[in-house]
Amino acid sequence: MVTPLGPGLAHVLLDYGLEHNLMWVVFLDDTGECWTFENSDIRADKNLTYGRDNPDKPTRKIDWKRGES
């Protein structure tokens, strides 16, 4: 899947109920880090069979700094 921090593999989908967004637990391809993203923050990855050849990267900016002091 495509996340604001780059491509990753979703492992778990969390559903907290009707008044909450779905939450995706994703391990990033580049770093192996585990992040949780709201449904509106992710996109399905490329799949030529379904005609999805270039999914847009989500535009929400993630402000967290990774490994910086």
PDB file of N, CA, C and O in Angstrom, chain B, residues numbered from 101:
ATOM      1  N   MET B 101       0.834  -1.148   0.000  1.00  0.00           N
ATOM      2  CA  MET B 101       0.000   0.000   0.000  1.00  0.00           C
ATOM      3  C   MET B 101       0.885   1.219   0.000  1.00  0.00           C
ATOM      4  O   MET B 101       2.057   1.143   0.368  1.00  0.00           O
ATOM      5  N   VAL B 102       0.327   2.354  -0.414  1.00  0.00           N
ATOM      6  CA  VAL B 102       1.058   3.611  -0.499  1.00  0.00           C
ATOM      7  C   VAL B 102       0.667   4.464   0.705  1.00  0.00           C
ATOM      8  O   VAL B 102      -0.514   4.726   0.935  1.00  0.00           O
ATOM      9  N   THR B 103       1.677   4.898   1.474  1.00  0.00           N
ATOM     10  CA  THR B 103       1.436   5.719   2.666  1.00  0.00           C
ATOM     11  C   THR B 103       2.147   7.062   2.498  1.00  0.00           C
ATOM     12  O   THR B 103       2.957   7.214   1.583  1.00  0.00           O
ATOM     13  N   PRO B 104       1.861   8.035   3.361  1.00  0.00           N
ATOM     14  CA  PRO B 104       2.597   9.307   3.294  1.00  0.00           C
ATOM     15  C   PRO B 104       4.092   9.147   3.556  1.00  0.00           C
ATOM     16  O   PRO B 104       4.873  10.027   3.192  1.00  0.00           O
ATOM     17  N   LEU B 105       4.508   8.041   4.180  1.00  0.00           N
ATOM     18  CA  LEU B 105       5.922   7.807   4.467  1.00  0.00           C
ATOM     19  C   LEU B 105       6.563   6.838   3.487  1.00  0.00           C
ATOM     20  O   LEU B 105       7.699   6.414   3.697  1.00  0.00           O
ATOM     21  N   GLY B 106       5.857   6.482   2.423  1.00  0.00           N
ATOM     22  CA  GLY B 106       6.385   5.569   1.423  1.00  0.00           C
ATOM     23  C   GLY B 106       5.616   4.262   1.387  1.00  0.00           C
ATOM     24  O   GLY B 106       4.677   4.071   2.160  1.00  0.00           O
ATOM     25  N   PRO B 107       6.011   3.350   0.484  1.00  0.00           N
ATOM     26  CA  PRO B 107       5.285   2.085   0.339  1.00  0.00           C
ATOM     27  C   PRO B 107       5.489   1.164   1.535  1.00  0.00           C
ATOM     28  O   PRO B 107       6.523   1.201   2.203  1.00  0.00           O
ATOM     29  N   GLY B 108       4.478   0.338   1.788  1.00  0.00           N
ATOM     30  CA  GLY B 108       4.565  -0.619   2.886  1.00  0.00           C
ATOM     31  C   GLY B 108       3.580  -1.752   2.709  1.00  0.00           C
ATOM     32  O   GLY B 108       2.795  -1.782   1.762  1.00  0.00           O
ATOM     33  N   LEU B 109       3.641  -2.687   3.649  1.00  0.00           N
ATOM     34  CA  LEU B 109       2.764  -3.846   3.625  1.00  0.00           C
ATOM     35  C   LEU B 109       1.854  -3.792   4.846  1.00  0.00           C
ATOM     36  O   LEU B 109       2.327  -3.727   5.981  1.00  0.00           O
ATOM     37  N   ALA B 110       0.538  -3.819   4.607  1.00  0.00           N
ATOM     38  CA  ALA B 110      -0.429  -3.795   5.704  1.00  0.00           C
ATOM     39  C   ALA B 110      -0.511  -5.177   6.337  1.00  0.00           C
ATOM     40  O   ALA B 110      -0.613  -6.185   5.639  1.00  0.00           O
ATOM     41  N   HIS B 111      -0.465  -5.215   7.658  1.00  0.00           N
ATOM     42  CA  HIS B 111      -0.535  -6.483   8.385  1.00  0.00           C
ATOM     43  C   HIS B 111      -1.829  -6.625   9.162  1.00  0.00           C
ATOM     44  O   HIS B 111      -2.338  -7.735   9.318  1.00  0.00           O
ATOM     45  N   VAL B 112      -2.372  -5.510   9.655  1.00  0.00           N
ATOM     46  CA  VAL B 112      -3.557  -5.569  10.511  1.00  0.00           C
ATOM     47  C   VAL B 112      -4.463  -4.393  10.175  1.00  0.00           C
ATOM     48  O   VAL B 112      -3.990  -3.298   9.870  1.00  0.00           O
ATOM     49  N   LEU B 113      -5.770  -4.630  10.233  1.00  0.00           N
ATOM     50  CA  LEU B 113      -6.768  -3.572  10.082  1.00  0.00           C
ATOM     51  C   LEU B 113      -7.529  -3.474  11.396  1.00  0.00           C
ATOM     52  O   LEU B 113      -8.119  -4.456  11.848  1.00  0.00           O
ATOM     53  N   LEU B 114      -7.518  -2.288  12.016  1.00  0.00           N
ATOM     54  CA  LEU B 114      -8.209  -2.068  13.286  1.00  0.00           C
ATOM     55  C   LEU B 114      -9.507  -1.315  13.041  1.00  0.00           C
ATOM     56  O   LEU B 114      -9.510  -0.298  12.348  1.00  0.00           O
ATOM     57  N   ASP B 115     -10.594  -1.795  13.594  1.00  0.00           N
ATOM     58  CA  ASP B 115     -11.895  -1.154  13.465  1.00  0.00           C
ATOM     59  C   ASP B 115     -12.417  -0.854  14.864  1.00  0.00           C
ATOM     60  O   ASP B 115     -12.815  -1.761  15.595  1.00  0.00           O
ATOM     61  N   TYR B 116     -12.414   0.424  15.231  1.00  0.00           N
ATOM     62  CA  TYR B 116     -12.840   0.832  16.565  1.00  0.00           C
ATOM     63  C   TYR B 116     -14.327   1.165  16.649  1.00  0.00           C
ATOM     64  O   TYR B 116     -14.801   1.597  17.699  1.00  0.00           O
ATOM     65  N   GLY B 117     -15.062   0.973  15.566  1.00  0.00           N
ATOM     66  CA  GLY B 117     -16.503   1.191  15.613  1.00  0.00           C
ATOM     67  C   GLY B 117     -16.979   2.244  14.636  1.00  0.00           C
ATOM     68  O   GLY B 117     -16.208   2.775  13.836  1.00  0.00           O
ATOM     69  N   LEU B 118     -18.271   2.534  14.719  1.00  0.00           N
ATOM     70  CA  LEU B 118     -18.941   3.395  13.746  1.00  0.00           C
ATOM     71  C   LEU B 118     -18.414   4.821  13.685  1.00  0.00           C
ATOM     72  O   LEU B 118     -18.398   5.415  12.607  1.00  0.00           O
ATOM     73  N   GLU B 119     -17.992   5.377  14.785  1.00  0.00           N
ATOM     74  CA  GLU B 119     -17.609   6.791  14.803  1.00  0.00           C
ATOM     75  C   GLU B 119     -16.103   7.012  14.696  1.00  0.00           C
ATOM     76  O   GLU B 119     -15.605   8.077  15.061  1.00  0.00           O
ATOM     77  N   HIS B 120     -15.389   6.028  14.207  1.00  0.00           N
ATOM     78  CA  HIS B 120     -13.937   6.125  14.086  1.00  0.00           C
ATOM     79  C   HIS B 120     -13.499   5.660  12.706  1.00  0.00           C
ATOM     80  O   HIS B 120     -14.154   4.825  12.083  1.00  0.00           O
ATOM     81  N   ASN B 121     -12.376   6.212  12.232  1.00  0.00           N
ATOM     82  CA  ASN B 121     -11.785   5.752  10.982  1.00  0.00           C
ATOM     83  C   ASN B 121     -11.168   4.370  11.169  1.00  0.00           C
ATOM     84  O   ASN B 121     -10.764   4.005  12.273  1.00  0.00           O
ATOM     85  N   LEU B 122     -11.101   3.615  10.091  1.00  0.00           N
ATOM     86  CA  LEU B 122     -10.337   2.371  10.122  1.00  0.00           C
ATOM     87  C   LEU B 122      -8.867   2.722  10.271  1.00  0.00           C
ATOM     88  O   LEU B 122      -8.420   3.739   9.741  1.00  0.00           O
ATOM     89  N   MET B 123      -8.106   1.897  10.985  1.00  0.00           N
ATOM     90  CA  MET B 123      -6.685   2.131  11.203  1.00  0.00           C
ATOM     91  C   MET B 123      -5.898   0.958  10.616  1.00  0.00           C
ATOM     92  O   MET B 123      -6.192  -0.200  10.911  1.00  0.00           O
ATOM     93  N   TRP B 124      -4.917   1.255   9.801  1.00  0.00           N
ATOM     94  CA  TRP B 124      -4.092   0.237   9.144  1.00  0.00           C
ATOM     95  C   TRP B 124      -2.726   0.185   9.808  1.00  0.00           C
ATOM     96  O   TRP B 124      -2.053   1.209   9.931  1.00  0.00           O
ATOM     97  N   VAL B 125      -2.317  -0.992  10.232  1.00  0.00           N
ATOM     98  CA  VAL B 125      -0.973  -1.195  10.779  1.00  0.00           C
ATOM     99  C   VAL B 125      -0.092  -1.640   9.611  1.00  0.00           C
ATOM    100  O   VAL B 125      -0.315  -2.693   9.014  1.00  0.00           O
ATOM    101  N   VAL B 126       0.914  -0.817   9.296  1.00  0.00           N
ATOM    102  CA  VAL B 126       1.721  -0.996   8.095  1.00  0.00           C
ATOM    103  C   VAL B 126       3.203  -1.047   8.456  1.00  0.00           C
ATOM    104  O   VAL B 126       3.687  -0.236   9.246  1.00  0.00           O
ATOM    105  N   PHE B 127       3.917  -2.007   7.872  1.00  0.00           N
ATOM    106  CA  PHE B 127       5.370  -2.050   7.984  1.00  0.00           C
ATOM    107  C   PHE B 127       5.943  -1.445   6.700  1.00  0.00           C
ATOM    108  O   PHE B 127       5.665  -1.926   5.601  1.00  0.00           O
ATOM    109  N   LEU B 128       6.745  -0.390   6.848  1.00  0.00           N
ATOM    110  CA  LEU B 128       7.294   0.314   5.692  1.00  0.00           C
ATOM    111  C   LEU B 128       8.375  -0.514   5.012  1.00  0.00           C
ATOM    112  O   LEU B 128       9.190  -1.154   5.677  1.00  0.00           O
ATOM    113  N   ASP B 129       8.377  -0.496   3.682  1.00  0.00           N
ATOM    114  CA  ASP B 129       9.336  -1.274   2.894  1.00  0.00           C
ATOM    115  C   ASP B 129      10.774  -0.800   3.113  1.00  0.00           C
ATOM    116  O   ASP B 129      11.677  -1.624   3.260  1.00  0.00           O
ATOM    117  N   ASP B 130      10.996   0.511   3.138  1.00  0.00           N
ATOM    118  CA  ASP B 130      12.359   1.053   3.185  1.00  0.00           C
ATOM    119  C   ASP B 130      13.045   0.848   4.531  1.00  0.00           C
ATOM    120  O   ASP B 130      14.239   0.551   4.574  1.00  0.00           O
ATOM    121  N   THR B 131      12.304   1.004   5.632  1.00  0.00           N
ATOM    122  CA  THR B 131      12.928   1.013   6.959  1.00  0.00           C
ATOM    123  C   THR B 131      12.488  -0.134   7.850  1.00  0.00           C
ATOM    124  O   THR B 131      13.143  -0.424   8.851  1.00  0.00           O
ATOM    125  N   GLY B 132      11.393  -0.788   7.505  1.00  0.00           N
ATOM    126  CA  GLY B 132      10.849  -1.835   8.357  1.00  0.00           C
ATOM    127  C   GLY B 132      10.080  -1.295   9.551  1.00  0.00           C
ATOM    128  O   GLY B 132       9.600  -2.069  10.379  1.00  0.00           O
ATOM    129  N   GLU B 133       9.958   0.023   9.650  1.00  0.00           N
ATOM    130  CA  GLU B 133       9.227   0.625  10.762  1.00  0.00           C
ATOM    131  C   GLU B 133       7.758   0.268  10.699  1.00  0.00           C
ATOM    132  O   GLU B 133       7.199   0.066   9.621  1.00  0.00           O
ATOM    133  N   CYS B 134       7.142   0.192  11.863  1.00  0.00           N
ATOM    134  CA  CYS B 134       5.719  -0.092  11.968  1.00  0.00           C
ATOM    135  C   CYS B 134       4.983   1.208  12.288  1.00  0.00           C
ATOM    136  O   CYS B 134       5.284   1.873  13.280  1.00  0.00           O
ATOM    137  N   TRP B 135       4.025   1.560  11.447  1.00  0.00           N
ATOM    138  CA  TRP B 135       3.224   2.769  11.629  1.00  0.00           C
ATOM    139  C   TRP B 135       1.751   2.415  11.506  1.00  0.00           C
ATOM    140  O   TRP B 135       1.387   1.421  10.878  1.00  0.00           O
ATOM    141  N   THR B 136       0.916   3.240  12.111  1.00  0.00           N
ATOM    142  CA  THR B 136      -0.531   3.093  11.981  1.00  0.00           C
ATOM    143  C   THR B 136      -1.067   4.313  11.253  1.00  0.00           C
ATOM    144  O   THR B 136      -0.773   5.448  11.628  1.00  0.00           O
ATOM    145  N   PHE B 137      -1.853   4.077  10.214  1.00  0.00           N
ATOM    146  CA  PHE B 137      -2.406   5.153   9.392  1.00  0.00           C
ATOM    147  C   PHE B 137      -3.922   5.055   9.359  1.00  0.00           C
ATOM    148  O   PHE B 137      -4.485   3.960   9.351  1.00  0.00           O
ATOM    149  N   GLU B 138      -4.584   6.220   9.340  1.00  0.00           N
ATOM    150  CA  GLU B 138      -6.028   6.237   9.150  1.00  0.00           C
ATOM    151  C   GLU B 138      -6.348   5.864   7.706  1.00  0.00           C
ATOM    152  O   GLU B 138      -5.508   5.993   6.816  1.00  0.00           O
ATOM    153  N   ASN B 139      -7.552   5.409   7.495  1.00  0.00           N
ATOM    154  CA  ASN B 139      -7.990   4.982   6.166  1.00  0.00           C
ATOM    155  C   ASN B 139      -7.785   6.079   5.120  1.00  0.00           C
ATOM    156  O   ASN B 139      -7.419   5.786   3.982  1.00  0.00           O
ATOM    157  N   SER B 140      -8.015   7.330   5.495  1.00  0.00           N
ATOM    158  CA  SER B 140      -7.896   8.440   4.545  1.00  0.00           C
ATOM    159  C   SER B 140      -6.447   8.775   4.202  1.00  0.00           C
ATOM    160  O   SER B 140      -6.199   9.547   3.275  1.00  0.00           O
ATOM    161  N   ASP B 141      -5.480   8.207   4.937  1.00  0.00           N
ATOM    162  CA  ASP B 141      -4.069   8.508   4.718  1.00  0.00           C
ATOM    163  C   ASP B 141      -3.365   7.531   3.797  1.00  0.00           C
ATOM    164  O   ASP B 141      -2.195   7.745   3.479  1.00  0.00           O
ATOM    165  N   ILE B 142      -4.015   6.477   3.358  1.00  0.00           N
ATOM    166  CA  ILE B 142      -3.352   5.449   2.560  1.00  0.00           C
ATOM    167  C   ILE B 142      -4.040   5.279   1.205  1.00  0.00           C
ATOM    168  O   ILE B 142      -5.167   5.735   1.006  1.00  0.00           O
ATOM    169  N   ARG B 143      -3.355   4.627   0.295  1.00  0.00           N
ATOM    170  CA  ARG B 143      -3.903   4.299  -1.030  1.00  0.00           C
ATOM    171  C   ARG B 143      -3.526   2.859  -1.359  1.00  0.00           C
ATOM    172  O   ARG B 143      -2.514   2.347  -0.880  1.00  0.00           O
ATOM    173  N   ALA B 144      -4.332   2.228  -2.163  1.00  0.00           N
ATOM    174  CA  ALA B 144      -3.981   0.896  -2.661  1.00  0.00           C
ATOM    175  C   ALA B 144      -2.790   1.025  -3.596  1.00  0.00           C
ATOM    176  O   ALA B 144      -2.677   2.008  -4.329  1.00  0.00           O
ATOM    177  N   ASP B 145      -1.916   0.053  -3.576  1.00  0.00           N
ATOM    178  CA  ASP B 145      -0.722   0.067  -4.411  1.00  0.00           C
ATOM    179  C   ASP B 145      -1.084  -0.237  -5.864  1.00  0.00           C
ATOM    180  O   ASP B 145      -2.220  -0.597  -6.173  1.00  0.00           O
ATOM    181  N   LYS B 146      -0.110  -0.088  -6.737  1.00  0.00           N
ATOM    182  CA  LYS B 146      -0.304  -0.347  -8.166  1.00  0.00           C
ATOM    183  C   LYS B 146      -0.792  -1.772  -8.394  1.00  0.00           C
ATOM    184  O   LYS B 146      -0.298  -2.712  -7.772  1.00  0.00           O
ATOM    185  N   ASN B 147      -1.774  -1.928  -9.298  1.00  0.00           N
ATOM    186  CA  ASN B 147      -2.264  -3.240  -9.690  1.00  0.00           C
ATOM    187  C   ASN B 147      -2.761  -3.129 -11.124  1.00  0.00           C
ATOM    188  O   ASN B 147      -3.871  -2.657 -11.369  1.00  0.00           O
ATOM    189  N   LEU B 148      -1.939  -3.563 -12.065  1.00  0.00           N
ATOM    190  CA  LEU B 148      -2.285  -3.421 -13.484  1.00  0.00           C
ATOM    191  C   LEU B 148      -3.513  -4.223 -13.868  1.00  0.00           C
ATOM    192  O   LEU B 148      -4.239  -3.829 -14.781  1.00  0.00           O
ATOM    193  N   THR B 149      -3.765  -5.341 -13.194  1.00  0.00           N
ATOM    194  CA  THR B 149      -4.934  -6.161 -13.492  1.00  0.00           C
ATOM    195  C   THR B 149      -6.221  -5.371 -13.273  1.00  0.00           C
ATOM    196  O   THR B 149      -7.183  -5.523 -14.026  1.00  0.00           O
ATOM    197  N   TYR B 150      -6.236  -4.535 -12.251  1.00  0.00           N
ATOM    198  CA  TYR B 150      -7.421  -3.730 -11.935  1.00  0.00           C
ATOM    199  C   TYR B 150      -7.371  -2.341 -12.558  1.00  0.00           C
ATOM    200  O   TYR B 150      -8.254  -1.523 -12.298  1.00  0.00           O
ATOM    201  N   GLY B 151      -6.358  -2.054 -13.377  1.00  0.00           N
ATOM    202  CA  GLY B 151      -6.260  -0.762 -14.045  1.00  0.00           C
ATOM    203  C   GLY B 151      -5.761   0.346 -13.123  1.00  0.00           C
ATOM    204  O   GLY B 151      -5.931   1.525 -13.434  1.00  0.00           O
ATOM    205  N   ARG B 152      -5.159  -0.008 -12.014  1.00  0.00           N
ATOM    206  CA  ARG B 152      -4.634   0.985 -11.073  1.00  0.00           C
ATOM    207  C   ARG B 152      -3.129   1.040 -11.306  1.00  0.00           C
ATOM    208  O   ARG B 152      -2.360   0.356 -10.629  1.00  0.00           O
ATOM    209  N   ASP B 153      -2.712   1.872 -12.284  1.00  0.00           N
ATOM    210  CA  ASP B 153      -1.315   1.845 -12.687  1.00  0.00           C
ATOM    211  C   ASP B 153      -0.438   2.907 -12.034  1.00  0.00           C
ATOM    212  O   ASP B 153       0.787   2.818 -12.118  1.00  0.00           O
ATOM    213  N   ASN B 154      -1.025   3.898 -11.391  1.00  0.00           N
ATOM    214  CA  ASN B 154      -0.209   4.940 -10.770  1.00  0.00           C
ATOM    215  C   ASN B 154      -0.989   5.618  -9.643  1.00  0.00           C
ATOM    216  O   ASN B 154      -1.471   6.736  -9.826  1.00  0.00           O
ATOM    217  N   PRO B 155      -1.125   4.974  -8.487  1.00  0.00           N
ATOM    218  CA  PRO B 155      -1.879   5.599  -7.409  1.00  0.00           C
ATOM    219  C   PRO B 155      -1.158   6.841  -6.892  1.00  0.00           C
ATOM    220  O   PRO B 155       0.067   6.855  -6.768  1.00  0.00           O
ATOM    221  N   ASP B 156      -1.927   7.874  -6.594  1.00  0.00           N
ATOM    222  CA  ASP B 156      -1.353   9.093  -6.047  1.00  0.00           C
ATOM    223  C   ASP B 156      -0.865   8.851  -4.628  1.00  0.00           C
ATOM    224  O   ASP B 156      -1.514   8.157  -3.845  1.00  0.00           O
ATOM    225  N   LYS B 157       0.277   9.426  -4.308  1.00  0.00           N
ATOM    226  CA  LYS B 157       0.755   9.353  -2.930  1.00  0.00           C
ATOM    227  C   LYS B 157      -0.139  10.255  -2.081  1.00  0.00           C
ATOM    228  O   LYS B 157      -0.439  11.376  -2.491  1.00  0.00           O
ATOM    229  N   PRO B 158      -0.564   9.795  -0.921  1.00  0.00           N
ATOM    230  CA  PRO B 158      -1.410  10.628  -0.057  1.00  0.00           C
ATOM    231  C   PRO B 158      -0.708  11.947   0.250  1.00  0.00           C
ATOM    232  O   PRO B 158       0.509  11.992   0.427  1.00  0.00           O
ATOM    233  N   THR B 159      -1.488  13.008   0.310  1.00  0.00           N
ATOM    234  CA  THR B 159      -0.907  14.344   0.455  1.00  0.00           C
ATOM    235  C   THR B 159      -0.759  14.801   1.897  1.00  0.00           C
ATOM    236  O   THR B 159      -0.100  15.809   2.149  1.00  0.00           O
ATOM    237  N   ARG B 160      -1.352  14.093   2.848  1.00  0.00           N
ATOM    238  CA  ARG B 160      -1.244  14.518   4.242  1.00  0.00           C
ATOM    239  C   ARG B 160       0.205  14.453   4.676  1.00  0.00           C
ATOM    240  O   ARG B 160       0.877  13.440   4.478  1.00  0.00           O
ATOM    241  N   LYS B 161       0.690  15.544   5.272  1.00  0.00           N
ATOM    242  CA  LYS B 161       2.070  15.590   5.724  1.00  0.00           C
ATOM    243  C   LYS B 161       2.182  14.988   7.112  1.00  0.00           C
ATOM    244  O   LYS B 161       1.421  15.341   8.013  1.00  0.00           O
ATOM    245  N   ILE B 162       3.126  14.082   7.283  1.00  0.00           N
ATOM    246  CA  ILE B 162       3.421  13.495   8.581  1.00  0.00           C
ATOM    247  C   ILE B 162       4.567  14.300   9.193  1.00  0.00           C
ATOM    248  O   ILE B 162       5.644  14.381   8.602  1.00  0.00           O
ATOM    249  N   ASP B 163       4.355  14.890  10.355  1.00  0.00           N
ATOM    250  CA  ASP B 163       5.333  15.778  10.970  1.00  0.00           C
ATOM    251  C   ASP B 163       6.311  15.077  11.909  1.00  0.00           C
ATOM    252  O   ASP B 163       7.239  15.714  12.407  1.00  0.00           O
ATOM    253  N   TRP B 164       6.129  13.807  12.156  1.00  0.00           N
ATOM    254  CA  TRP B 164       7.009  13.096  13.080  1.00  0.00           C
ATOM    255  C   TRP B 164       8.397  12.978  12.483  1.00  0.00           C
ATOM    256  O   TRP B 164       8.564  12.734  11.288  1.00  0.00           O
ATOM    257  N   LYS B 165       9.380  13.156  13.338  1.00  0.00           N
ATOM    258  CA  LYS B 165      10.767  12.996  12.903  1.00  0.00           C
ATOM    259  C   LYS B 165      11.245  11.619  13.293  1.00  0.00           C
ATOM    260  O   LYS B 165      11.073  11.195  14.436  1.00  0.00           O
ATOM    261  N   ARG B 166      11.851  10.913  12.340  1.00  0.00           N
ATOM    262  CA  ARG B 166      12.319   9.551  12.588  1.00  0.00           C
ATOM    263  C   ARG B 166      13.805   9.563  12.886  1.00  0.00           C
ATOM    264  O   ARG B 166      14.611   9.921  12.027  1.00  0.00           O
ATOM    265  N   GLY B 167      14.171   9.174  14.097  1.00  0.00           N
ATOM    266  CA  GLY B 167      15.568   9.012  14.457  1.00  0.00           C
ATOM    267  C   GLY B 167      16.350  10.297  14.591  1.00  0.00           C
ATOM    268  O   GLY B 167      17.580  10.269  14.573  1.00  0.00           O
ATOM    269  N   GLU B 168      15.665  11.439  14.728  1.00  0.00           N
ATOM    270  CA  GLU B 168      16.366  12.709  14.879  1.00  0.00           C
ATOM    271  C   GLU B 168      16.137  13.257  16.271  1.00  0.00           C
ATOM    272  O   GLU B 168      15.065  13.072  16.847  1.00  0.00           O
ATOM    273  N   SER B 169      17.152  13.940  16.823  1.00  0.00           N
ATOM    274  CA  SER B 169      17.008  14.529  18.157  1.00  0.00           C
ATOM    275  C   SER B 169      16.788  16.021  18.054  1.00  0.00           C
ATOM    276  O   SER B 169      16.644  16.696  19.073  1.00  0.00           O
TER     277      SER B 169
END
